[in-house]
């Protein structure tokens, strides 16, 4: 049972870390919104899905790359990666902003009932998913091989692939940028002020609607980046892909302490490794079950997450 894990440990570890960074970026979408509004953005999984589709559309119809084409090289490779990444991030950020306007802002201004915006977000998520299903005929779309899956080096017999390496490095850079932005920038301080005390922040002159919209946009940017990296590692997208990945990313956020950015980082990496290791031991068909079991155990024994105290103090 453990033979695959033992013999391919380092290969599985690199793959798990790359998957973990994808979870980290999606979890940022949940964490940012929860940190400010104390509500879960249930449409975040569809925001991720739209970002992934944006990457496929740009690579196919803008750069005319086919599924069996040789990946671009040198400067063209960098340019294609940059354009696809920006397209995915901007598409998800725009959709996240629209979700905030339609599902949250109007209801937030009209009622103090927190259930109504959550139900509205679920409804919008279903609408987005169904629109994509109709447009694609519910068929899986395969992406061109943008980033070559070539080995850069070997470590303990495991290949360190270019696509996984780019995912890990870029994911780490995005996390550091977001962490520094929230901690030191003026707008980041406004986000932290609203997360601590909404009424006091308004009295101090913080534009509440602006801060909340910015929070959704930042979460959308991170989630869109996750869509780009997912496509380049796994090379396929489908209208319902957001459900399982969204559940896993939500679990990652809960593990670290939802509302805590650094907790989301820890939870995402941990879940990615556990999921890959469990797949090697009991089979890939059990991956969703593994995620659900971890979520239930965390909610039972550590409902505030590993870094739950930070959530109570600052919420972000």
QUIVENWO-V428231 format. One record per pair of residues at least 6 apart in sequence whose C-alpha atoms are under 6 Angstrom apart, sorted by the first residue. I is the first residue (numbers start at 1). J is the second residue. Records with the same first field share a line. If there is no record, write none. Layout:
BEGIN
I: J, J
END
This chain:
BEGIN
1: 281
2: 281
5: 280
10: 158
11: 158
16: 272, 273, 276
17: 269
18: 164, 167, 168
19: 272
20: 268, 269, 272
21: 171
22: 226
23: 249, 268
24: 264, 265, 268
25: 222, 223, 226
26: 223, 249
27: 249, 250, 253
28: 219
29: 219, 223
31: 258, 259
34: 40, 259
35: 195, 259, 315, 316
36: 195
42: 121, 122
43: 121, 122, 125
45: 242, 246
46: 125, 242
47: 92
48: 223, 224, 227
49: 242
51: 88, 91, 92, 224, 227
52: 227, 228
54: 88
55: 84, 88, 228
56: 143
59: 65
66: 144
67: 144
71: 145, 146, 148
85: 228
88: 224
89: 221, 224, 225
92: 220, 224
93: 217, 220, 221
96: 216, 217, 220
97: 216, 217
103: 117, 120, 121
104: 117
129: 239
132: 239
133: 239
140: 237, 238
141: 236, 237
142: 235, 236
143: 235, 236
147: 163
149: 161, 162, 163
150: 161, 162
151: 159, 160, 161
152: 160, 161
153: 159, 160
154: 160
167: 229
181: 188
182: 188
191: 211
193: 201
194: 201
195: 315
196: 314
248: 291
251: 295
252: 267, 268
253: 264, 267
254: 305
255: 267, 305
256: 263, 264, 266, 267, 305, 306, 307
257: 263, 304, 305, 306, 307, 308
259: 311, 315, 316
260: 311, 316
261: 316
263: 307
END
